[in-house]
Amino acid sequence: MQTIIVLCGGESSEHEVSLQSANSILNHIPKDKYQVIPVAINKTGQWVTGSPLIQNEQDPTNICLAPNLQPAVFEEGKLNGVKIDAIFPIIHGTYGEDGCLQGLLQMSHVAYVGPGVLGSAVGMDKDIMKRLLIPAGINCAQHFVIYRWQENRPTYEEVAQELGEILFVKPCNLGSSVGISKCHNQQEYDQALQFAFQYDNKLLVEGFIQGQEIEVAVLGNENPKASIPGEVIPGADFYSYDSKYIDSNATKTQIPAQLSSETTQKVQDIAIQSFRLLELAGLTRVDFFVEKNGKIWLNEVNTLPGFTSISMYPKLWEASGIPYPELIHQLIQLAIQRHQTEKELKRNRI
């Protein structure tokens, strides 16, 4: 039996979503294959461990500040002397899926689920992601990038002339639709910028694309495979944070998505192509818009997608023939395989 840490929480605005994902993983992980140690990073950055932590982070049984520090020591792949075979980091957002945590785990010499430092960083930054995908021939929505320090920011009219009258303003480095606004005029645009700058120093402004919202799950390392596509049908004005996690009954999902066999194959192929271009590993969810004329637009990649009871990533694989417990098992084994391969590199030898 292998020992696994499920690492959740984090300091980002997606903290609560992470706890939901972790609870779902703990409920579905094969108990005959894995001994699980839950560990959370609370909102003040403390590492806490112990069985009550997922339900009540305020009453931890131990504190794990960081690798090599007391009282709970995580060193060279061991927690308090117990060998850890892999870590399942289900921390969404800043410091969790942007490469920071992956670098820490890499230096701690432990296998972990999901992409490495580079893939996590470029997958998190929607601007950098597009800079890599567009030259490869993958359609991504035309956009403006606006920085906090920028003095002459484009006005609503200037942006609308290029992108259309309906605009979306979003932080470059967040997920779960946090900080996103839809705007139709200068006043809403100014409010959207102010709102999004609460979450990031770099914003993305995109035009509205009328089409089906399609999601594809990718699984694997060197030879990734794509799930059948699913469709998100938002009940709200757009697929916001509230419609995902607070009023989820307002949003419907359809698996498989109503797409032609040709379009289905195309979105699967683009999902795998993007996975490889961005140097990803383990898992990723790739989100698209598909217009009525069949044109496909890649919206974003999510390198640590949600694992809640309503999350699309596990639901897509369930519909593709991989039940939730088996999916968790495959992800952990992919992490261990990749770690073993990296250990053989000469750069890891003194």
N, C-alpha and C positions, 0 to 999 in steps of 0.2 A: 504494500500500500504506500502511495506517495503522499507527501505532506505539501499542502498548497496554502499560500496566503491569499485571501481575497482582500485586496486593498481598495478602500473606497473613501468617500467624503471629499476632502480637499477644501481649499480656500476660495474657490471660484463661486460665481453666482449659480453654478449648476450642482452645488453641494447636495441638495435634497434629491435631485434626480439620480445622482450617484448612489445614494443610500438605497433608493428604490431598486436600482439595478443590482446592487450587491445582495439585497434580500432575496431577489429572484434567483440569482446564481446560487446562493446558499440553499435555497429550497429545491433546486434541480440538480445540483452536482451529484454524480454517482457516489453514494456513500460507501459502496463496496470497493471503490478504487482509490478514494482520496480521504485523507484526514485534513480537515480545514481549520486554519487559524484565521479568524477575521481580524483585520487591522484597519483602523480608520485614521485619517488626518482630519482633525476638527477644524473649525473655522478660524482658530487662532494659530494653526500650524502645528499643534501638538500631535504626535503619533500615539494613538491609544489602542490597546489590545485587550481582548477578553470577550467572552461570549455575550455579555450584555451590550456590547458597544453599538451594534447596529440598531438596536431598539432604543438605547439610551446612551448617547455619547457623553452626556454630562456626568456619568458615573463609571468611569473606566477603572479597570482593575490594575492596569499597568500603564506606564508612559514609555513610548518608544520615540525619543526625540529625533533621532536620525541614525544612520549607520555608525557603529563604533562608540556610541554614547550610552551612558547608564540612565535609568536602571534596566531597561530592556535592551539588550545588545543585539543588533543585527549586523553580523560580520561574516564575510566570505560565505554567503549563502546559508548562514545559520541564524536562527532566532533563539537567543538564550541557550545556545548549544544544540538546538534541535535542527537537523538538516532540513532545509527547505528545497524541495525539488523544483518549484516554480511559483511565480507570483502572477495572479490575475489582477492587474491594475484596472479597476473600473471607475477611474476618476476622470470625469468629463471636464473639459474647459481648461482654463489657465493652470499651469503647473502640473496638469494631469495628462493631457494628450498633445502637448505642444513641444515635446522633446525634453523638457526639464526633468521630469520624473524618470523618463527612459534613460537619460544620462546617469542619474543616480543609481538606478538598478544595474546598468551596464558596469559601472565602477564597483558595484557590490558583488559582481561575479555570480549573478543568479539569473536563471531563465525567467522570462516574462512574456505574457501574452501581448500580441499586437506589434505594430511597426517599431523600428528603432528610432534613434534620435533624428536622423535626417528626414525620414518619411513622416514622422509625427509632426515635425516642425513645418514642413512644406504643405502637409495636408491641412494643418490648422490655419495657416495664413492664406485666406482665399485669394489675395492679390498674387502672392508668389505662386500658388497653385496654378492660377490662370496663365501666368508668364511661362510656365513649363508646358502646359497642355495645349495652348493655342498654336504655338509653332509646330506642334506634332499633328496638327490638322483636326483637333477635337474642338467642336463648336462650344464656346462659352459665351454667355451674355456680354454684350458690350458694356463697359463700365467706366466710372470715374473713381479715382482714389483721392481721398481728401485727408490731409494730416492735421493734427491739432495745431501745430506750429505755423501752418500755412496762412499767410497774410491775405492773399487775394484768392479766397475760395470762390469757386464758380457759383453763380446764382442759380436759383431754380430754373429760370428761363433759359440760361445758357446750357444747363444740363438737359432740360426737356427738349431743346432743339435737336439734340443728338440722340436721346434715348426715348423720347415720347413723354406724354403728359403725366403718366402714372409712374412714380419712382419708388424704389425700395432703398432705404438707407440701413446699413447693417455694420456692426463691428467686424473687422477683418478676422479677428482671432477669438471668436466665441462660437458656441453651438447651441443646440436646443432652442433656436430662434430667439435667444435672449438679445435684447437691445435693438430689435428690428422694428422699423416703422414703414408704413405705406403712406405716401404723400401725393397731393394733387395740386399744391400751390406753394407760394413762397413761405407763408406762415407755417404750414405743416412741415415744409422742408427744413426751416430753421429749427423748429421744435424737434424734428427727427435727428438733426445733427447734434443738438444739445443733449438729447437723450442717449444717443449711441456713444458720444464721447465720455459718458460715465463709465463705459466698459472697455474702451480701447483708444489708443492714440492715433489709429489709422482706420478710416472708414471706407466702405465700398458703397457706391451708388449705382444701382442697376435699373434698367427699364423693365417694365412689365412684359412677361411672356405668357400669352394665352395658350394653355395646353394642359395636358394631363400631367399630374405630378407622379412620377414613376421612381421607384426605388429598387435597387438591385444589391443583394448581399454577395460579397466576395470572401472566399475562404481558401487559405493555402499559403505556401511560401514560394518556392521556385515555380511550382505548377499550380497556380490558383484556378479555382473554378467559380462560376457565377450561378447564383440561384435563379429560379424563375422570378420575373419581375412582379412587383406589387404596385398598387395604385393607392395614393392617399387622396381622399376626397374631403377637404376641409369644410366644416360646417360654418366656420367663421369667415371673415373677410380674407384671411390667409392663414397658413398653418403656423400659428403663433405658439409661444410658450404655453399660454393658457389652454389653447385648444389641444395641445399635446398632453399636458400633465394635470391640468386642473379641471377643465370641462371636456374631458376626452370623449364623452358621449356625443359631442357635437361633430366629431370627426369620424368618418367611416374609412375603412380600408377594404380593398378588393384584391384578393390573391387567388388565382393569377390576375394580373391586369388585363384589361380588354385591349389587346394589341394584336396586330397581325403577326403571323409567324416570322415574317421578314423583319419587322420592327423589333420583335422580341429578341431575335438573334443579334441585331445591331446593338441594342442597349447592353446586352450581355458581353458582346465583343469589346465595346467601348469601356465598359466597367473593368474588364481584365486589362485592357491596354493602359488605362489610367493607373491602375494598381501597379503595373510594372514601371511605367514612366516616373511615378512619384516615389519609387523605391519602398513600397509598402510590404508588409508581411503579416501573416496571421489572419487578420480580419479587417474589413472595411465595408462600409455601406456607401454606394454611389447613387446620388440623387440626380434626376433628370426632369426636364420638361419636354413633352412630345406634342408638337403642334398637329392640327388636323391634317395638314398636308404631309405629315410624316417626318418633318424636320426635327432632329434631336438636338437638344441643348443640354450639356452637362452643367448642373447647378453647383454642386459641391461634393466633396468626399468627406466622410466621417470616419476617422481611423479608430475611434473607440465608441461605436454606436451604443445606444441605450439597450439594456437587457431587462427592462421592466416587463410586467405582465402584458403590456400593450405594445411593446417595442417591435418595430418591423423586422429588425435583423433576425432574431430567433424565429419569428413567425414565418419569414420567407424560407428559412432552411427547413422548418417543420413541414411546410407545404412542398418543399423540394425533396423530402424523404429523409431528412436528418432530424430526429427528435431533439428537443432541448438538452437532455442529459448527455446524449451522444455528441452534440455540438460542443458543449463545454469540454468534454473529454478530448475531442479532436483539437480544439484550440490549445489546450494545455500541452498535448503531445507535440504539436507544431512548434510551440515555444521551446520545449526541451530539445527537439531536434535542431532547431536553429542555434540554440546556445551551444550544443555539442560541436556543431560545425565551426562556430566562431572560436571556440576554445582551441581548435587545432591550428589556428592561424599563428604564424611565427611572431606577429606583433604582440601577442599575448604572452610571450616567453622572455624571460630576462636572460 
